[in-house]
Amino acid sequence: MESINELKKEILKLTKDYSKKAHNSFRPAGDNLRAVWEKGMPIPYAGRVFTEDEVVAAVSSTLDFWLTLGSEGHNMESELANFLGVKKCLLVNSGSSANLVAISALTSYKLKEKKINQGDEIITVAAGFPTTVAPILQIGAKPVFIDADVITGNAQCDQLEKAYKKGKTKAVMMAHALGNPFDISKTLEFCRKYDLWLIEDNCDALGCSYSMPKDLANSLGFYENSPGLYDGPNNIIRWTGSWGDISTQSFYPPHHLTMGEGGAVNIINSQKLVVIAESFRDWGRDCWCPSGIDNTCKKRFEWKLGDLPKGYDHKYTYSHLGFNLKPLDIQAAIGRIQLKRLPEFIEKRKENWQYLRRGLIESERFLEFALPTHAKGWDVNNGFFWDNTECRSDCSWFGFKISIKENSPFSRTDLAKELDRNKIGNRMLFGGNLIRQPAFIEVKKANPDAYRVAVETKGSDKIMNNTLFLGTYPGLTKSMMDFEIETINNFICRF
Ligand SMILES: Cc1ncc(COP(=O)(O)O)c(C=O)c1O
């Protein structure tokens, strides 16, 4: 009779052989086993990029059948925290859940006067993904919208002051749009001035970084290197998602790494916030034992909390009205392999963006392309050129954003239809101007005071009307991108 270990070994060997044959169109571009793409085949805008390693990890974890978050999850949490240089990462089942946990954590009574109360205001941006904003409403706070910039896709941070209301504003919560860091220095200066929380929705931006001059960084409370990133002689560089108080990731397939469904809440440096966020993720409980483990605090039956009798089991003591938003350990097993690929994936997204940008030069007549925050322009020989702030953003692009110029003889829909006809995956910048979405209109109808629009949102309207994006994901091969370039350039030549 074969031992359990031998059986497992055999299953994993067969899994490996199977996956090499069955999944070869999902391998990274450039991998020599990767299936060849031919003209006429679809080009997805994004998707899972993996090899047999992820499949073997998933099957191995499935055979162990621990199921709920366990050793794979805990290892992934510390590996991700190490990568980002943050105190703690908590895995959750989606980026939307991560945003919900992050903002809910800031409502905890344990934060005393810094706690976000019902009716308090949180500044955010009108253009983007709905679940960056929905959790603000779900906790009973009030989103206050500023506008987005058409070129960067990000919040126009010079509008933050216009949105501020003394005694009401408690936080800024916004995304680094499509893998382009927002103006972190301006936002942090604003947050420090008024003692506000900063929540970075980093769901589309894992692997983007931002640098600022040392004296400015020091004045904002940043002194040391982030692990994995080297500061220059005069500047401090950190990953996005490690500048604010708390940040979030999505690991849905189009993102920089995937666990199928999944996400993370990153707590940058407060142990108090770690305990609170974990409580909200895990049913609201006070106890912080991982599942399957008891008595980490060594006084499980000695606590006296609330009106419970002394010694009431800490495992069943609840300090918050929480959720249960944990992913499966199997997902984390996949995520850990993806994390090893992350440095390569980050670079690939940058290269793909540059490749598309160079190829589409002749379409500049009618098309406008993204620029990183602080860049003033781009040229084919020198790449980006920059403003005089000495702050820089390094984008690991989530997508290749294209806006149709105002005088163009065709519309965004015309271009999208042409791309569709050629099976080239394309997407809008998510919800466009969110305040035009039925969900937000209905919320306002039910309660006219539900949110506040601090400025005109013309930029977000332009993004809604004139913008789409193509993929930059690491599964894109040169021939796929050449076909995208050829299709767009040919389309432009018709006008
Ligand atoms: C900026 C941003 N935040 C949050 C999310 C939600 O992530 P998930 O789909 O994992 O819930 C997304 C989804 O793509 C996103 O783009």
The ligand as an ORCA input file, in Angstrom:
! r2SCAN-3c Opt
* xyz 0 1
  C      -9.532     50.863     -7.100
  C     -10.269     49.626     -6.741
  N     -10.675     49.430     -5.488
  C     -11.338     48.324     -5.116
  C     -11.623     47.328     -6.014
  C     -12.391     46.116     -5.572
  O     -11.634     44.949     -5.598
  P     -12.376     43.518     -5.655
  O     -12.854     43.330     -7.050
  O     -11.313     42.537     -5.268
  O     -13.492     43.573     -4.685
  C     -11.236     47.475     -7.349
  C     -11.529     46.423     -8.332
  O     -10.950     46.306     -9.376
  C     -10.545     48.659     -7.720
  O     -10.171     48.856     -8.998
*
